[in-house]
Amino acid sequence: MIVCAFSLLHWLDLCVKFILSFPKRRKIINPRRITPYPQNLPMKLVRFDTLKGHRGKVWCAKWNSSGTILASCGEDKTIRLWGMTGNGKWKLKTVLQDGHQKTIRDLAWSPCGKYLASASFDGTTAIWDNLGGEFECNAALEGHENEVKSVSWSPNGNLIATCSRDKTVWVWQVENDDYDCAAVLNAHTQDVKKVAWSPSGDLLVSASYDETIKMFKEDPNDGDWTSIGTLKSHSATVWSISFDQTGTRFASCADDGSIKIWRQYLPGNPEGVATVDNDPTWKCVCTLSGYHDGPVYDVDWHPTKNLLATACGDNGLRLFEESDDSNPNEPAFEMVAADYNAHAQDVNCVKWHPTDSGLLVTSGDDEVVCIWQVV
Ligand SMILES: *[C@@H]1O[C@H](CO)[C@@H](O)[C@H](O)[C@H]1NC(C)=O
């Protein structure tokens, strides 16, 4: 009888343990979100590869112009160069160290592919030369007072733009491995987060903590650089900007969780949008809000399609496509794909592959770089 009672208790105990061992249904509660995340979107993002090796935040990942080499950088003060292997996976080829004393925040390949520029919180921008596959740091652009946040090479490779927490944007002239400061632009009132060139290279655009986007141009007569416009529509730090292939539009993303599309209007445009001094004017023609649950840190316009990729502080990667019947004065973009858990922490950077139209790279605070395939 005692044995029997014992075994009954034993069985009860086992039953309880068995039930308790079921995984708890995870309840996802996001107090900021009112509507559920859209599911069953027309396109899917497949995680193709995860590149591990960095320690700490990975701030940026950039393909060289042929897309055969990928450079990443971050808090660990290193640049990692990854090469594609036969099966489409990416493998670490080199680690570049000792170029910087602090976090490396941004990278830019020269259009010819021979140079890689790295912007650092140590206040300098290093230039690495590719000497037959070996990279050597051969120049340091010094002048910013503190953290350099972004670096961008002009499309013809003759100019480099940098920007900093010191509120300035610098333009550097590149000549036979010499780098001379051509302009210091004091237009922003706060930290400048990003610099980008238009595809034709005649317009330089910067985004700032002061919530504005500034545009700069060189006067062909005297070579002087001046601010030619301020675009204000975001209600928080503007983190990044990306031009479309024509250079007549660009997208911006901000801490306010929105994406904005800006369009150029030439003097005498049929829409009657006012212009000043025979210069084109830029107008915000579309705002995408309600999709992101955090700051949008990066946006990248596809090299050949009207498809935007965004990197968000809510760990998500999202794609937005322009509708076929989109009105150029009020373009319509729809979210077509999303991975709401693309990274385990903030997604800092997103870039389309330059030639393989369905490939993307992201990098995050979770120490990894991810390669994505759109299907
Ligand atoms: C990109 O990098 C690879 C590997 O170093 C090189 O073979 C290729 O020529 C580079 N592309 C350009 C445009 O420089």
The ligand as an SDF file (V2000), in Angstrom:
LIG
                    3D

 14 14  0  0  0  0  0  0  0  0999 V2000
   37.2420   44.5710  -54.8450 C   0  0  0  0  0  0  0  0  0  0  0  0
   38.1180   43.7640  -54.0980 O   0  0  0  0  0  0  0  0  0  0  0  0
   38.6070   42.6160  -54.7540 C   0  0  0  0  0  0  0  0  0  0  0  0
   39.4270   41.8270  -53.7620 C   0  0  0  0  0  0  0  0  0  0  0  0
   40.5090   42.6050  -53.2600 O   0  0  0  0  0  0  0  0  0  0  0  0
   39.3800   42.9810  -55.9930 C   0  0  0  0  0  0  0  0  0  0  0  0
   39.7660   41.8190  -56.6850 O   0  0  0  0  0  0  0  0  0  0  0  0
   38.4910   43.8490  -56.8840 C   0  0  0  0  0  0  0  0  0  0  0  0
   39.2380   44.2980  -57.9800 O   0  0  0  0  0  0  0  0  0  0  0  0
   37.9580   45.0290  -56.0810 C   0  0  0  0  0  0  0  0  0  0  0  0
   37.0970   45.8230  -56.9090 N   0  0  0  0  0  0  0  0  0  0  0  0
   37.4070   47.0530  -57.2660 C   0  0  0  0  0  0  0  0  0  0  0  0
   36.4300   47.7640  -58.1100 C   0  0  0  0  0  0  0  0  0  0  0  0
   38.4320   47.5800  -56.9250 O   0  0  0  0  0  0  0  0  0  0  0  0
  1  2  1  0
  1 10  1  0
  2  3  1  0
  3  4  1  0
  3  6  1  0
  4  5  1  0
  6  7  1  0
  6  8  1  0
  8  9  1  0
  8 10  1  0
 10 11  1  0
 11 12  1  0
 12 13  1  0
 12 14  2  0
M  END
$$$$
